[in-house]
Amino acid sequence: MRTVLNAIDAARQAVKSPGAKRLISTTRIAERIDASKTLEDEVESVNENFGQELRVL
């Protein structure tokens, strides 16, 4: 989690450094701790629900 938050902070700093006067960020992290799923399981669920093929990078 710390790695993700550090990446978000780095992205915000990169936008701010050229002199941006306002920056609005929205970050949503949803984590199910009552079920164990792999990333592939999550992608399969999205594909089933949205009817299009996604791929994991």
MOKATA-V229016 format. One record per residue. N is the residue number from 1. RES is the residue in three letters. OMEGA is omega as a letter, one per 20 degrees, with the letter a starting at -180 (NA if undefined). Layout:
n: <N | N>
res: <RES | RES>
omega: <OMEGA | OMEGA>
This chain:
n: <1 | 2 | 3 | 4 | 5 | 6 | 7 | 8 | 9 | 10 | 11 | 12 | 13 | 14 | 15 | 16 | 17 | 18 | 19 | 20 | 21 | 22 | 23 | 24 | 25 | 26 | 27 | 28 | 29 | 30 | 31 | 32 | 33 | 34 | 35 | 36 | 37 | 38 | 39 | 40 | 41 | 42 | 43 | 44 | 45 | 46 | 47 | 48 | 49 | 50 | 51 | 52 | 53 | 54 | 55 | 56 | 57>
res: <MET | ARG | THR | VAL | LEU | ASN | ALA | ILE | ASP | ALA | ALA | ARG | GLN | ALA | VAL | LYS | SER | PRO | GLY | ALA | LYS | ARG | LEU | ILE | SER | THR | THR | ARG | ILE | ALA | GLU | ARG | ILE | ASP | ALA | SER | LYS | THR | LEU | GLU | ASP | GLU | VAL | GLU | SER | VAL | ASN | GLU | ASN | PHE | GLY | GLN | GLU | LEU | ARG | VAL | LEU>
omega: <a | r | r | a | r | r | r | r | r | r | r | r | r | r | a | a | r | r | r | a | r | r | r | a | r | r | r | r | r | a | r | r | r | a | r | r | r | r | r | r | a | r | r | r | r | r | r | a | a | r | r | a | r | r | r | r | NA>
